């Protein structure tokens, strides 16, 4: 990462208020999401006292050395520093971001300010705001004493497409707390175990040779159990736009929770986004994915994208009995061309293939489109994914060993054949 351009002009803090300014700056960093505690504030004060504040660049790199310990924190720190220590250009962009936005084109090349930095410097979060200020008008408080479901319970069952901006933020926090307990499966490797089910002949013979052959001590071993790889293929076409963005947060949560998770996005082309989702900062991960993926909210070529996955990636990521999650509504621009053969190959290459379709939330849904008819015949399980409850049910289903061609799929296959006839 290139060092940001920093002028050598001093920050010009008020006389005798440097310690307080550093403390407020640490609060702004903490509000933006950086892990800043009292210990780091004390270290920052000692470092500033040692280095001095003769130049602006000295103050920048001194605080950077104390508050930043990961690569994905640099951008947040850089923007917070320029805003707090009065960079007029950054401060102007922060003010514009906090105001109501109109749909207009953004000039190309203009640097965007991170939303978390803007929220950290919102008027109600700035130091000194809200302290000792009285409201001129009396606020009327209304209480609803009716016996209704809690807001959190309503949020769990609400469709992602019907959520407001505030509800989406709460849903994002709920998704970040999800954990995916994938079942443990038996592998071909063995580990020494005193009470194992199999005799370890190699270790037994070595033990006998070391003892001179006078006694034979039977050594045992047991198979190693480990969770299988998880492969996610997520549709990002226009019909899946609202759901795919929420599911990206789900993919980020489970990628940081365990290893061997491989994520792919597809619309008109296939994009591997596994390394972007490994970033701990979810905002930075989504920004990088947005730059790498070029076919957001476009058409869908399911057969073409799955064919590319089978040809390029299947041998790399489907080893050791991987579980595949195929997230799509089944609406294919190519009318299912080549999709039956590619779905069959994908199904035979993995341990378990699950199709997650948000359209399944409708009671009258039937796989009548050409793409859906081709997909339903080669999956092991067909589930809906449209709200938080469906994601929680998915985590429970993946926590135990599934079966090939689960019960209930025969009805969907018969419905697809009836629609084809």
N, C-alpha and C positions, 0 to 999 in steps of 0.2 A: 504494500500500500504506500502510495506516495505521500510525503509529508505535506500537510495543508499549508497554504500560503498564509503566513502570519506577519503582519507588520511589526516593526520594532518599536512602535509607539507605546509608551507605558499605559497600563489600564486606568490610571488616575483614580484610584479609590479614595474615598473621603479620609481625611486625616484621622488616624486612631481607630478606624473601623475595618481594618484589613481582616482581622480575625473573624468579625461578624460576617463580612462578605464571603469569606471562605466557607463559613458554616452554612450560610444561605445557599451558596453554590452547591454544596454537598446535598442539601435538601432537594434542590432541583434535579440533581442527578438521580437521587433515590426515587423521586416522583416519576422520572423518565424510565425507570426500570433497572438501573444499575445497583448492584449490591453494595451500598455505602453505609457503613456503620460509624459509631462514635470513635472507634479505634482508628479508622482511616482518616477521620477529620483531624484527630490529634497528630497523626503522622504528617498530614498535609500542612498543618500549621508549622510544625518543626522544619519541614523541608523548605517551605517558603521563607521562613526566618533564616535558614542557612544559605539559600541561594540568593535571596533578595528579589526585588521587583523593579529593577532598573529598566528592563526591557519586557515587552509584552510576550515575546517568544520564550523568555526564561520562565515566566509564570505559567505559560501554556504547558511546556514540557515538564515542569516540576509537578503540576497537578496531574498531568497525564501519567507520569510514572507511579503516582500513588493510587489513583482511582481506576485505572484501566489495567486489567490483567488478562483480557481475552481479545482476540482480533475482532470479534463481532461487536465489541463495545466501543470501538474507535469512532464510528460515525456518530453515535449518540453523544459521546463526550465532546466531539468537535463542534457539533451544532449547539449543544448546551453552553459551551464555553463562549462561543461568539455571540450568543444571545445574551447571556448574563453579563459579560464584560463589554457589552454595548458595541456590537457590530451592526450598523444601521441597516445594511442590506438583508441580513438574516432576520433582524427584528421586524422589518417590513413584511417579509414573507410569513413570519409567525402570525402577525396581526391579520393578514389576509386569510390565512388558513382558519383562524378562529371565527371569522365572520361568516354569515350564510353564503353558500357558494351558488353561483349560477352556472348553467351548463355552457361552457365556453372553451375554446381550444386554448391549450397552454402553449406558449411559444416554445419552439424546440430549443433544447440546450439549457433551459432554465432549470436550475437546481431545485429539487423539491425538498421540503422540510419534513422530517419524520413526524407522523401524527402523534407519537408518544411525547416528542419534545414539545409540540404545540400544546398538548394537554398539560404538560408539566408547568408551562409558563402561562396557563390560563389565568385571567384576572383573579379568580377566587383562590388560586394556589400560590400566587406570588407572596413573598415574605411581607408581613405586616398587613395584608388584606384581611378584612373581617375582624380585626382586633380593635376594640373601642369604638366601633361604628354602630350607630343605632339606625334602624329603619324608620323612615318617616311614616309609612303606612302600616297599619296593623294587618297581619297576615291571618286570614280566616282558615281555620283548620277543620276539616270535615272528617268524621270517623264513620266507617262502614262496619256495623256490628252484625251483619248477616252471616250466617254460617255457610261459608263457601270454601272451595279448595284454596290452598296456599298458592302464592304466585309461582313458587318453584315447581309445584306439582303441575300447574297449568303449563309452565314452560316446557316440562319434560315431554308432554304430548302434543305440543304445538308444531305445526309444519314449518320447516325452515323458510318456505316461500311466503308465509304469512306473518313472519316475525318483523317487528319494528327494529330500528337501529339499536335501541337500548336492549331489547330482548336478544338481538344477535350478539351483542357484547357479552351479555350474561351467558348465552349458550357457548360462546368461545371459551369462557372461563371454565364452564362445566366440562367441555371436551378436553381441555388441557389437563383435567384431573382424572380422566379415564385411564385405566390400565387394562392391558390385553393379556389375560392368562391363557396363552396357547398351551394345549395339552403336550405332555411329554411323550415322545415315541421312542421305541427301541431302535438303536443303531447297530451297525456291524462291529463296532469297537467294543473292547472289553476292558474292565478295570479290576485290579486285585480286590478280592472281597473274601474275608475269612469264612463266611457262610454262604458263598456263592453257589449257584446251581450247577456249574460246570467245573471240571478239574482243569487246572492250568498245567498242562504237561511240561511246558518249557520251564516254568519256574520250579516245578517239582523236581525235574532232573537236575537243574542247577543246584538246588538245595541239597540233593543227594550227593552230588559230586563234591560239594564243599565239606560235607560231613564225612567223606570217605566211603560212603555206601553202607555204613553200619546201620543206619536207620533211614527210613523214608517218611518224610513229612509231606502229607498231601496238601498242595496249595490249590486254592480255588479262585474262581473269577466269576464276574457277573456282567451282563451287557450294560453299556452306557446308555442312559436315557437322556434325550435332549429334545427341546422343541424344534419342530421342522422350520425351514425357511418360510417366510410369508411374502408373497408377491401380490401387489395391488396394481390393477389396471383400471384407471379411472377416466371416464368419459368427460371431456370439457367442452362439448358442443354447446350451441346456443340454448337448446332445450334443457341442458343440465347445468347451466351457469350458476344459479343460486345454490344448488346442492353441491356442486363440485368445489366451490370455495369453502364451504363448511367442512366438507370431507377432507380437504387439504389440511385443515387444522387437526382432524382426527388422525390423518397419516403422519403428521409431524409429532403428535403425542406418542403414538406407538413406536415410531422410529427412534425416539429418544429413550423409550422404556426398555427396549431389548435390541439384540443384534440380529443380523441376517433378515432384515426387512428391506425389500426392493420395491420401489414405487415408480410407476410409469403413468404418464398422461397421454391421452390420444384424442384427436379430433379428425383432422385430415392427415395427420402424420403422428408418429410415435416419438415421445421424448422421455428419456430417463432422467428423473429428478431426484434420485436417491441421495446423491451427495449434497444437494441443496437442503434437503429436509434434515440432514444431520446437524445443521447449525442450531445451537441452543436458543438463539433469538428467533422467535417465530416470525416477527415482522421482517427481519433481514432475510430469512429463508423464503418468505412469500415474495419479497421484492426481487430476489434473484431468480425465482421460478418465473415471475412475470417477464423478466428480461430474456430468459432462455426459451420460453414457449412462445411460438409465433402464431398458433392457430386457436387462440381463445375464442369461444363463442361463435365458432364457424360451423361448417357442416361436419358430418360424421362418416368416416369410411372404416367401419368396424372390421370388415373382412381384410382390407388392405393392411390395417395396423396390426391385427393379430397375426397375419402372415409374416410381417416384418419381425414381430416378437418371436415367433417360432423359428424363423431363419437365423436371427442374429443373437437373441438373448436366452432362448430356452435352455440350451446346454450350460449356460453360465449360472443361471439362478434357480433352475428347477431341479437341481440335484438333491438327493437325500429326502425325497418325498415332500416337495413343497406344497403348501396350501395356497391356492390362488383365489383372490377376491376380484371379480369382474364387476365393476360398477358402471352401469349404463342403462338407459331407457329402451335400448333395442331399436331405436329409429335410425336406419342406415340409409345414407344417400345413394349407395350403390345397389339398393334393393336386394341386399343379401348375396351379392355376387362373390362366389368363392368362400363364403362364410361357413357353410356346413363342414367342408373338409378341414378348414383351419381350426374350427371349434373341436372337431373330433381329435385332431392331433394334440391340441392343448389339453384336452381332457385326459388323453392317454399318457401325457407326460408328467402329470402331477398327482399327488395323493388325493386331493379334494378340490373340486372346482365349485365355487359358490357365486351365484349371480345375484347381485344386489340392485334392485330396480325401484326407484322412487315412485313410479306409476302404480306399483302394486298396492299403494295405500287406498286406491279406489276399489270399491266392491265390484264394480262392473268391468274391471280390467280383464282383458283376455289377450294372449299373445297372437294377434292376428296380422301384425306387420311382418314383412318378409324376413327382416333381421331377427325379430323376436322368435319367429317360428323355427329358424335355423339354430338359435342359441338354446332354446328350452330343451331340446333333445339331447344335449351334450353337457348338462350340468348336473351336479349332485344335490344341490339345494338352491331353492329360489326364495329370496326374502326381500322385504321392503327396507329401504333406508331413507327416511325422510324427516326424522325428528330424533331427539335425544333418547327416547325410549327404545327406538329401533337400534341405535348404536349400542346401548347397554345390553339389549338382547343378543346382539351380535357377539359381544365379548363373552357372554355366557355360553353361546353355542360353540365358539372356538375353544373353550376351555376343556372340552372332552372330545374323544375320538368320534368322528362321524362315519357314516356308511356311504357306500356308492349308491347313487340313485335313491335318495331318501323317499319315505312314504309321502304321498300327496303330489309328487311330480307327474304321476301317470295321468291325473286329471288335467294338468296343464298341457301335457303332450297330446292328449285326446282333443282338447279344445283347439290346439294349433292345427292338428290334422283336419278337424272339422272346418276350420276357417279356410284351410288350403283347398279342401274339396268344394 
